[in-house]
Amino acid sequence: MTVEKKKGRVFSGARPTGRQHLGNYLGAMQNYVALQNEYECIYCVVDLHALTTLDTTRDLCSNTYEMALDWLAVGIDPQKSIVFVQSHVPQVTELHTILSMVTPLGKLTDLPTFKDKVRENPNNVNYGLVGYPVLMSADIVLYKADAVPVGVDQQPHIEFARETVRSFNYRFNTQVLIEPSMKVTQIPKVLGIDGQQKMGKSLNNHIELAATPEETSQRVMSMVTDPQRMRRTDPGNPDICNVYSMHKIFSAPEEVAHIDTECRRAGIGCVECKRLYAKNLNNHLEPFRSRRAELDKAPDHIWDVLHDGARRARAIAEQTMDEVRSAIGLAR
Ligand code: SF4
């Protein structure tokens, strides 16, 4: 199967975190689906990256499956895009080793993201964690991606990859590796049901896309709203309410306008407002859930898609590595 060349090639990877949540959906998955029509897309489950911080690998395989299942159910189309697992293309580790030779150690240890990780995992500052950005650069340049979709806060990662490419090309007097450009996307900050922090599984403030309608409604009903609104008769401020932010995404414009007006004069209560959001969210997710349930009946199909994706990715990767080895002058 060949992937038709479009505007260029896009690469994006995500750690295998299992069942995806609304934050993943609004922040990445919707964009992944939209990009397929314009670009040749390569989407990777970066399981090797996950090893830098995981305490246990017990759920790694099932999390890879669940995430891939969500990706396919949401509309990532393996006929249009290459979807695969990072560790199924071992060339990435070879390129990682080679790129690490042109990366000053101090540059890695000075990165704010590295310092954050050290703070989060003070007892597991491993060698892989330091080299994380080098592996990420290898992911991107191995497939000669023209562009990487990023949020504003991720731009330094791509700048790092661009510098790494320049260092390699300069060191070996070649133009083999391509500097990826950034495809900056407006990624909404999706807060968790606590209304305070970014939605994430580790904080248990998430809403899973694959949850049942009942589970989803339960999570929605526990969402934190305008904290000043203590009683039903208190007027609220939708501008600081996370439920209202979600209405703006999942509800019809006239409903959003109605809530905006009625909340401010205590014409609608938070319980009613949340019920409405839960209904609209469940309606929105219904086609995804049906498709997911259908795909989940044939797990072998999901693995076949990932293995076929890896085969196609390896073909690109091996060609790049041939050029890289030759540029360096490694014995053939
Ligand atoms: S009525 Fe709706 S928008 Fe207003 S505070 Fe309650 S949940 Fe938020």
Boltz pocket constraint, residues with backbone or C-beta under 6 A from the ligand:
constraints:
  - pocket:
      binder: B
      contacts: [[A, 225], [A, 226], [A, 229], [A, 236], [A, 237], [A, 238], [A, 241], [A, 242], [A, 243], [A, 244], [A, 259], [A, 263], [A, 264], [A, 268], [A, 269], [A, 270], [A, 271], [A, 273], [A, 274]]
      max_distance: 6.0
